[in-house]
Structure formats: C-alpha cells, structure tokens
Amino acid sequence: MKKSLNSRRYARLLQVLRAARDEAGLTQAEVCAKLQAHASFISKVEKGDRRLDVVELADLCRIYRVPLGTILAEAGIS
C-alpha cells in the first residue's frame, strides 16, 4: 500500500481542507493561532510536507465549521 502522504486520496483531502479554510475566511496564521500551533503548521499540512492525524483533522473541521463526514465525502474517502 502506498503511503497516504503521497496518495491521490490524501492530496484530494488537502485540496478540500484548503478550500474549507478559504470558505471559512481564515488565513493560515489565524488557523495556527486557533490551534496554538507553530506558524508553519498549516502551510506544511496544506503542501503535503506534514501528515495530519485524525485528532488534528477533527480540530480543523471544527475550526472550519464543516463536519468531518462532509470533508471526507468531498475528498472521496468515505
């Protein structure tokens, strides 16, 4: 099995997350502040340099006000 960080499905998930952040009207810096994460965290995630775990994904969904199931469906994962 291909590592998920390099898979097309993971790349699609990142596209959906970027779109959700944009739709929420948030900058990467604002999301990092809400997560109390390093300033580069979202940049690395969105570029695919850093892999998200399920807890981080759930936190992003909460911040973007989009249900996790919706994100997964839009990414073609569910």
C-alpha positions in Angstrom: 0.0 0.0 0.0 1.2 3.4 -0.9 1.9 5.8 2.0 -1.1 8.0 2.4 1.0 11.2 2.4 1.8 10.6 -1.2 -1.5 9.2 -2.4 -4.0 10.9 -4.6 -6.7 10.5 -2.0 -4.6 12.3 0.6 -3.8 15.1 -2.0 -7.5 15.4 -2.6 -8.2 15.7 1.2 -5.6 18.5 1.4 -7.4 20.3 -1.5 -10.7 20.0 0.3 -9.2 21.3 3.5 -7.6 24.3 1.8 -11.0 25.1 0.2 -12.7 24.8 3.6 -10.2 27.2 5.1 -10.8 29.6 2.3 -14.6 29.3 2.6 -14.3 30.0 6.3 -12.4 33.2 5.5 -9.4 32.2 7.6 -5.7 32.7 6.9 -3.1 30.0 7.7 -1.9 32.2 10.5 -5.3 32.5 12.0 -5.8 28.8 12.0 -2.4 28.2 13.6 -3.4 30.7 16.3 -6.6 28.9 17.0 -4.8 25.6 17.2 -1.9 27.2 19.3 0.4 25.6 16.7 3.6 26.8 15.1 3.1 29.4 12.4 4.2 27.0 9.7 1.9 24.1 10.7 -0.9 24.7 8.3 1.4 25.6 5.5 3.3 22.3 5.9 0.0 20.4 6.1 -1.5 22.1 3.0 1.7 21.5 1.0 1.7 17.8 2.0 5.0 18.2 3.9 3.4 17.2 7.2 0.8 14.4 7.7 -2.3 15.1 9.7 -3.5 12.7 12.4 -7.2 12.1 13.0 -7.4 14.4 16.0 -5.8 17.3 14.1 -8.2 16.7 11.2 -11.2 16.8 13.6 -9.8 20.1 15.1 -9.5 21.6 11.6 -13.1 20.6 10.8 -14.3 22.2 14.0 -12.4 25.5 13.2 -13.7 25.5 9.6 -17.2 24.6 10.8 -17.5 21.7 8.4 -18.5 18.2 9.6 -15.7 15.7 9.3 -18.0 13.4 7.3 -18.5 16.2 4.8 -14.8 16.8 4.4 -14.2 13.0 3.9 -17.1 12.8 1.4 -15.9 15.7 -0.6 -12.4 14.2 -0.7 -13.9 10.9 -1.9 -12.7 9.0 1.2 -15.9 8.0 2.9 
